[in-house]
Amino acid sequence: EYVLEEGARWNWLSDDTIRACAFVSAVAGVGFVWRSLTFARPVVDLRALTSRNFTLGCFFSFVCGVGLFATIYLTPLLLGQVRGYSAWQIGLAIFSTGVFQLIAIPFYAICTRYIDLRWLMMFGLACFCVGLFLFTPVTHEWGWRELLLPQAVRGFAQQFAVAPAVTLTLGGLAPERLKSASGLFNLMRNLGGAIGIAACGTVLNDRTNLHFLRLAEHLTPANTALRDMTAQVTATYAAAWGNPVQAGTAALKTLWLLTYREAQVQSFADAYLLVAACFAVAVVLVPLMRKVAPRPPAPDGH
């Protein structure tokens, strides 16, 4: 996580700390896998991954973690940095996600009686992908009204994406493996969230710089709209302060802030698109899962 979050800031492996953390992570990761596969009772039972449903389910859990946590990270950050919303305004703007998730519960309960869970999960992952894609036309003017549809689709999709994955992933495992396997399954969701947030942070950092430079290429004296805007802002500041030099500096600062804001908005769109692509891959893999029959009750059950 440290490598992913701080790598872009410190130029990745050219930094001693980043390089050391990456090396330790690689060695420890290999050692962890070796220990888990050779020890009789490992902390994490990776042998459950020999089940196709469990392996795919862990991947779906990872992707859902990326989607759930990354969007919780991106949307408030967008509203706070670009729109300047307060915590209360951000809460009101993203409130609709939870509402539509609650609305989806009775629909999901009814659908499970008649539709294969695999197709319900495919529907949920596909809707989640569409909901994230609806975020990509974001502009600096977006508020709760513009966010309502993307968040409604995403919130409704969460119930259909997450709940079937649990049943399909754990339903086919032997009872003696269920306890450790469920821990690994939940770990994958949290790991997906952590890595997703770190990756989105890196995307925001790198793509903001890239978009800023691309926008700055067009901000030249040959740009008529730029000259008119700069002259108007300079005249406004000069009339207020009576200092043409200070007014010109303020106009350039205003131009820089506007350019940086638009670069930020475009980088947020890139981050949403990246997460949507993860869900698109997950949708394609759903048919590979096997159908799971309902588990019969225990002999001593009541």
C-alpha atoms as one frame of an Amber mdcrd trajectory, in Angstrom:
protein
   0.000   0.000   0.000   2.827   2.393   0.804   4.466   1.685  -2.555   1.204
   2.294  -4.410   0.262   5.438  -2.494   3.672   7.133  -2.310   5.357   5.713
  -5.417   4.172   8.431  -7.773   5.243  11.167  -5.349   8.788   9.787  -4.902
   9.412   8.570  -8.479   8.844   4.910  -7.697  11.943   2.677  -7.473  14.384
   5.569  -7.640  13.528   6.254  -3.985  15.325   4.093  -1.391  12.283   3.651
   0.866   9.953   2.756  -1.993  12.499   0.311  -3.362  13.007  -1.316   0.045
   9.260  -1.635   0.669   8.702  -3.160  -2.769  11.496  -5.700  -2.185  10.211
  -6.655   1.273   6.655  -6.994  -0.061   7.763  -9.266  -2.912   9.872 -11.521
  -0.684   7.272 -11.653   2.067   4.529 -12.383  -0.457   6.393 -15.380  -1.871
   7.219 -16.598   1.629   3.596 -16.241   2.700   2.325 -18.318  -0.222   4.977
 -21.007   0.350   4.208 -21.209   4.079   0.437 -21.331   3.512   0.731 -24.198
   1.036   3.214 -26.325   3.023   2.056 -25.900   6.631  -0.670 -28.206   7.952
  -2.681 -25.420   9.606  -1.747 -22.100   8.028  -3.067 -18.739   9.151  -4.733
 -18.381   5.749  -5.781 -21.570   3.942  -4.881 -20.920   0.313  -5.796 -24.499
  -0.627  -9.386 -23.342  -0.920  -8.281 -21.589  -4.094  -8.225 -24.976  -5.830
 -12.000 -24.543  -6.103 -12.888 -22.634  -9.257 -15.882 -20.940  -7.642 -13.822
 -19.867  -4.669 -11.003 -18.468  -6.800 -13.400 -16.521  -9.013 -15.399 -15.459
  -5.973 -12.282 -14.026  -4.331 -11.599 -12.078  -7.506 -15.177 -10.757  -7.540
 -14.851  -9.882  -3.859 -11.629  -8.014  -4.637 -13.267  -6.093  -7.491 -16.301
  -5.253  -5.345 -13.919  -3.968  -2.672 -12.259  -1.758  -5.266 -15.632  -0.413
  -6.392 -17.128   0.097  -2.941 -14.167   1.762  -1.264 -12.744   3.624  -4.261
 -16.047   5.376  -4.992 -16.463   6.247  -1.311 -13.008   7.812  -1.566 -13.365
   9.519  -4.952 -16.789  11.153  -4.750 -16.348  13.062  -1.455 -12.854  14.076
  -2.575 -14.281  15.405  -5.844 -16.980  17.386  -4.080 -14.573  18.727  -1.472
 -11.664  19.694  -3.716 -13.499  20.801  -6.863 -16.830  22.092  -5.559 -15.585
  23.165  -2.127 -18.425  21.362  -0.333 -18.499  21.053   3.438 -18.766  17.682
   5.156 -22.520  18.176   5.589 -23.028  19.049   1.915 -20.953  16.042   0.837
 -23.041  13.769   3.047 -26.271  15.040   1.526 -24.884  14.687  -2.009 -23.890
  11.020  -1.607 -26.841  10.047   0.600 -28.761   8.649  -2.380 -26.400   5.647
  -2.739 -27.525   4.124   0.546 -31.171   4.828  -0.187 -31.125   2.906  -3.468
 -29.171   0.077  -1.885 -32.006  -0.350   0.620 -34.576  -0.177  -2.178 -32.759
  -3.029  -3.963 -33.100  -5.478  -1.033 -36.730  -6.576  -1.617 -36.143  -6.823
  -5.373 -33.132  -9.030  -4.772 -35.057 -11.243  -2.344 -37.759 -11.846  -4.942
 -35.302 -12.468  -7.788 -33.379 -15.120  -5.839 -36.474 -17.343  -5.902 -36.637
 -17.533  -9.684 -33.237 -16.544 -11.162 -29.845 -18.236 -10.981 -27.525 -16.384
  -8.609 -24.828 -16.248 -11.276 -27.019 -14.143 -13.542 -28.067 -11.933 -10.651
 -24.413 -11.317  -9.869 -23.680 -10.605 -13.516 -26.529  -8.100 -13.535 -25.203
  -6.454 -10.380 -21.618  -6.223 -11.653 -22.819  -4.894 -15.011 -24.984  -2.235
 -13.342 -22.075  -1.286 -11.096 -19.931  -0.886 -14.215 -22.597   1.278 -15.878
 -22.996   3.366 -12.729 -19.252   4.071 -12.635 -19.220   4.855 -16.361 -21.957
   7.437 -15.764 -19.479   9.312 -13.559 -17.017   9.841 -16.424 -18.713  12.939
 -17.981 -18.173  14.728 -14.643 -17.602  18.497 -14.713 -16.727  21.082 -12.082
 -20.430  22.008 -11.865 -21.672  18.598 -10.705 -23.705  18.510  -7.513 -26.262
  16.158  -5.993 -28.615  16.426  -8.994 -25.973  15.284 -11.483 -24.731  12.609
  -9.081 -28.187  11.197  -8.427 -28.430   8.856 -11.438 -24.872   7.416 -11.246
 -25.206   6.869  -7.516 -28.679   5.376  -7.847 -27.446   2.814 -10.384 -24.376
   2.029  -8.294 -26.308   1.765  -5.033 -28.939  -0.510  -6.564 -26.202  -2.671
  -8.089 -24.345  -3.232  -4.817 -26.957  -5.617  -3.438 -26.943  -7.712  -6.608
 -23.143  -7.709  -6.918 -22.089  -8.514  -3.353 -24.727 -10.845  -1.914 -24.700
 -13.532  -4.661 -20.902 -13.629  -4.589 -20.945 -14.805  -0.971 -23.314 -17.713
  -1.663 -21.624 -18.776  -4.900 -18.125 -18.572  -3.416 -18.647 -20.284  -0.060
 -21.642 -22.485  -0.853 -19.649 -25.192  -2.616 -16.868 -25.604  -0.027 -16.599
 -28.437   2.471 -17.755 -27.444   5.994 -14.279 -27.956   7.491 -12.817 -25.378
   5.097 -15.609 -22.869   5.387 -14.288 -20.965   8.398 -10.806 -20.162   7.075
 -12.074 -19.710   3.520 -14.646 -17.127   4.603 -11.871 -15.162   6.276  -9.845
 -15.163   3.067 -12.920 -14.166   1.075 -13.590 -11.161   3.324  -9.900 -10.284
   3.332  -9.957  -9.996  -0.457 -12.702  -7.387  -0.296 -10.778  -5.293   2.239
  -7.580  -5.763   0.255  -9.367  -4.651  -2.896 -10.557  -1.543  -1.112  -7.086
  -0.684   0.177  -5.365  -1.268  -3.152  -8.185   0.449  -5.040  -7.893   3.610
  -2.959  -4.110   3.604  -3.305  -4.331   3.092  -7.068  -6.937   5.840  -7.444
  -4.717   8.194  -5.461  -1.864   7.462  -7.845  -4.141   7.987 -10.863  -5.327
  11.331  -9.505  -1.774  12.475  -8.912  -0.300  11.377 -12.249  -3.247  12.195
 -14.481  -3.794  15.628 -12.934  -0.245  16.590 -13.888  -0.699  15.135 -17.370
  -4.011  16.890 -18.006  -2.642  20.163 -16.639   0.269  20.080 -19.070  -2.035
  19.232 -21.975  -4.377  22.100 -21.121  -1.455  24.477 -20.654  -0.300  23.741
 -24.215  -3.354  25.601 -25.473  -2.936  28.595 -23.139  -0.780  30.699 -25.439
  -0.985  34.324 -26.609  -2.441  33.009 -29.872  -5.550  31.908 -27.992  -8.082
  34.715 -28.476 -10.429  33.523 -25.741  -7.508  33.402 -23.313  -6.417  36.939
 -24.153  -9.940  38.274 -23.703 -10.445  36.493 -20.399  -7.061  37.575 -19.020
  -7.657  41.184 -20.077 -11.092  41.221 -18.462  -9.871  39.732 -15.172  -6.850
  42.076 -15.125  -9.088  45.081 -15.677 -11.401  43.971 -12.868  -8.526  43.577
 -10.396  -6.885  46.813 -11.547 -10.113  48.735 -10.984 -10.403  47.265  -7.482
  -6.747  47.580  -6.405  -5.402  50.372  -8.624  -2.205  48.408  -9.260  -1.881
  47.048 -12.836   1.145  44.856 -12.033  -0.542  43.194  -9.062  -3.735  42.839
 -11.107  -1.842  41.029 -13.902  -0.304  38.624 -11.394  -3.734  37.923  -9.873
  -5.166  37.250 -13.336  -2.440  34.704 -14.058  -3.093  33.041 -10.705  -6.807
  32.857 -11.530  -5.954  31.258 -14.863  -3.707  28.703 -13.145  -6.438  27.805
 -10.645  -9.012  27.332 -13.409  -6.636  25.134 -15.397  -5.733  23.050 -12.359
  -9.408  22.605 -11.472 -10.230  21.281 -14.924  -7.203  18.973 -14.824  -8.429
  17.601 -11.505 -11.901  16.958 -12.893 -10.485  15.059 -15.869  -8.304  12.943
 -13.561 -11.361  11.987 -11.488 -13.091  10.871 -14.693 -10.039   8.718 -15.490
 -10.168   7.098 -12.036 -13.872   6.274 -12.386 -13.214   4.797 -15.828 -10.412
   2.611 -14.460 -12.669   1.158 -11.754 -15.430   0.623 -14.329 -12.974  -1.358
 -16.460 -12.307  -3.681 -13.492 -16.027  -4.429 -13.257 -16.236  -4.998 -17.013
 -13.595  -7.736 -16.674 -15.514  -9.252 -13.762 -18.744  -9.362 -15.791 -17.053
 -11.375 -18.527 -15.785 -13.953 -16.003 -19.105 -14.631 -14.259 -20.215 -17.454
 -16.654 -17.139 -19.445 -15.558 -18.680 -19.988 -12.128 -20.536 -23.211 -11.411
 -24.063 -23.234 -10.108 -24.234 -23.942  -6.367 -27.031 -26.061  -4.959 -28.588
 -24.974  -1.638 -26.730 -26.529   1.291 -28.899 -29.126   3.110 -29.581 -28.539
   6.813 -27.473 -30.301   9.407 -28.853 -33.625  10.733 -29.318 -32.199  14.205
 -30.772 -28.903  12.957 -34.215 -27.677  13.988
